[in-house]
């Protein structure tokens, strides 16, 4: 990863990945994700930068989008990858 990454932030996300994975995201989905999905053409390719544990990526994938997810924290990317059943890149963004 590039030097732009804040190691302390990555460390905290790594330590808290399991907690982030259990959060209820329904309110967030209705607040911004659903409007975003509504603007996308069917089957669109979507890049989810900072996908975290993959909650939004999963919703978009279930709706038929071709989702490519990326997170800077390996632990978060691993959780997302497990849900999406496809590669989730680990990289700075």
C-alpha positions in Angstrom: 0.0 0.0 0.0 1.1 3.5 -0.6 2.3 5.9 2.1 -1.0 7.7 1.9 -2.6 5.0 4.1 -2.8 5.9 7.8 -1.5 2.7 9.5 -3.4 3.5 12.8 -6.7 3.8 10.9 -6.1 0.5 9.1 -5.2 -1.1 12.5 -8.5 0.1 14.1 -10.6 -1.2 11.2 -8.8 -4.5 11.3 -9.5 -4.9 15.0 -13.1 -3.9 14.6 -13.9 -5.7 11.4 -16.2 -8.3 13.1 -18.1 -5.5 14.8 -18.6 -3.6 11.6 -19.8 -6.8 10.0 -22.7 -7.1 12.5 -24.1 -3.6 12.2 -27.6 -3.1 10.8 -27.4 -1.1 7.6 -31.1 -0.8 6.6 -31.3 2.9 7.4 -28.1 3.6 5.4 -29.3 1.6 2.5 -32.6 3.5 2.3 -30.8 6.8 2.8 -28.3 6.6 -0.1 -27.9 3.2 -1.5 -31.5 2.7 -2.8 -31.5 6.1 -4.6 -28.1 5.2 -6.2 -29.4 1.8 -7.3 -32.4 3.6 -8.8 -30.2 5.7 -11.1 -28.2 2.8 -12.4 -29.1 0.9 -15.6 -29.8 -2.9 -15.1 -26.6 -4.9 -15.0 -24.3 -1.9 -14.6 -20.7 -2.3 -13.5 -20.2 -0.8 -10.0 -16.9 0.0 -8.2 -17.4 -0.1 -4.4 -14.3 1.7 -3.0 -14.0 1.3 0.7 -16.5 -1.6 0.7 -15.8 -2.5 4.3 -17.4 -5.8 5.2 -19.4 -5.7 1.9 -22.9 -4.9 3.0 -23.6 -2.5 0.1 -21.8 -4.6 -2.4 -23.9 -7.6 -1.5 -27.1 -5.6 -2.0 -26.0 -4.3 -5.4 -24.8 -7.8 -6.5 -28.2 -9.3 -5.4 -29.9 -6.6 -7.6 -27.9 -7.9 -10.6 -25.1 -5.4 -10.8 -21.5 -6.4 -11.6 -19.8 -5.2 -8.4 -16.1 -4.8 -8.1 -15.2 -4.2 -4.4 -12.0 -2.8 -2.8 -11.0 -2.0 0.7 -7.8 -0.8 2.3 -8.1 -3.2 5.3 -7.4 -6.9 4.6 -9.8 -8.1 7.3 -12.7 -6.1 5.9 -11.9 -7.2 2.3 -11.9 -10.9 3.5 -15.3 -10.5 5.0 -16.7 -8.9 1.8 -15.0 -11.5 -0.3 -16.7 -14.3 1.7 -20.1 -12.7 1.1 -19.7 -11.8 -2.5 -18.0 -15.1 -3.5 -15.6 -13.1 -5.7 -12.3 -11.4 -5.3 -12.2 -8.2 -3.2 -9.0 -6.3 -3.8 -7.0 -4.8 -0.9 -5.5 -1.5 -1.9 -5.3 2.2 -0.9 -7.8 4.5 -2.6 
